[in-house]
Amino acid sequence: MSGKPRLTYLNGRGRMEPIRWLLAAAGVEFEEVYLETKEQYDKLIKDGFLLFQQVPLVEIDGMKMVQTRAIMSYIAGKYNLYGKDLKERALIDMYVEGISDLMQMILMFPFSPPDAKEKNLDSIKERATNRYFPVFEKVLKQHGQDFLVGNKFSWADVQLMEAILAVEEKVPTVLSGFPQLQVILLLNMVYSGARGQSQSDHLPMLCKSHFCGCNFSLTCCFLNLFLGV
Ligand SMILES: N[C@@H](CCC(=O)N[C@@H](CS)C(=O)NCC(=O)O)C(=O)O
């Protein structure tokens, strides 16, 4: 093994996508294995890689980690994206869990039956606009800092950035009533883009699917996604 974390999942965003975002924002290069056959999956189970017979699987620091939330906590802790004390962690956990609830709706969206697509899209827009984004708009406005917790870039910022981009992809005007989020998104993109500068071809899939084709980096990806350049 190269020493880089190895991510095993299907060739899609799904539950692995926030893990990719976190690693990319931490500036950590990773390898990916895409499961294409049932035999590959069965072999992982047989060889004892999947504790609960489920992916995502992340091999990191000699561990075979499963359970998305546990994997992300480990990465956030390891790369100093998880607050300075228990109270900051608690806040980051609350923000991350809230955003995960919104992301769950986006995760399930592709499986909507055709006659429910429009209704489900409206629900995503409604929840983002009325429940989740106002929370972060208010937090940022109240403390006047560039990051959600402790005036320092954290897992919560990464998760929020991913969620905003994922919702915007479906509802392009969704940020129009959220001026703080617009500014913060840009700042965070530049910040995590700079950290992820060394990334080569391993990026979140959301980046890849929008990518313009110049040299891969998180900064290019963000410019492409956000500014359309
Ligand atoms: N709680 C787990 C859920 C993982 C999960 O449901 N994985 C799906 C793929 S996205 C899976 O492996 N399903 C096969 C199964 O449950 O048998 C996590 O967050 O990682």
The ligand as a MOL file (V3000), in Angstrom:
LIG
                    3D

  0  0  0     0  0            999 V3000
M  V30 BEGIN CTAB
M  V30 COUNTS 20 19 0 0 0
M  V30 BEGIN ATOM
M  V30 1 N -24.4410 3.3270 8.5030 0
M  V30 2 C -23.6400 2.9870 7.3650 0
M  V30 3 C -24.5500 2.6470 6.2060 0
M  V30 4 C -23.7430 2.1130 5.0250 0
M  V30 5 C -24.6070 1.6470 3.8870 0
M  V30 6 O -25.8570 1.5750 3.9640 0
M  V30 7 N -23.9490 1.2730 2.7950 0
M  V30 8 C -24.6290 0.7560 1.6470 0
M  V30 9 C -24.0320 1.3650 0.3860 0
M  V30 10 S -24.3050 3.1020 0.3540 0
M  V30 11 C -24.3570 -0.7440 1.6220 0
M  V30 12 O -23.2370 -1.1830 1.7450 0
M  V30 13 N -25.4250 -1.5440 1.4780 0
M  V30 14 C -25.3330 -2.9620 1.4490 0
M  V30 15 C -26.0020 -3.5910 2.6330 0
M  V30 16 O -26.4550 -2.8700 3.5450 0
M  V30 17 O -26.0760 -4.8160 2.6340 0
M  V30 18 C -22.6840 4.1330 7.0230 0
M  V30 19 O -23.0330 5.2920 7.3200 0
M  V30 20 O -21.6020 3.8980 6.4900 0
M  V30 END ATOM
M  V30 BEGIN BOND
M  V30 1 1 1 2
M  V30 2 1 2 3
M  V30 3 1 2 18
M  V30 4 1 3 4
M  V30 5 1 4 5
M  V30 6 2 5 6
M  V30 7 1 5 7
M  V30 8 1 7 8
M  V30 9 1 8 9
M  V30 10 1 8 11
M  V30 11 1 9 10
M  V30 12 2 11 12
M  V30 13 1 11 13
M  V30 14 1 13 14
M  V30 15 1 14 15
M  V30 16 2 15 16
M  V30 17 1 15 17
M  V30 18 2 18 19
M  V30 19 1 18 20
M  V30 END BOND
M  V30 END CTAB
M  END
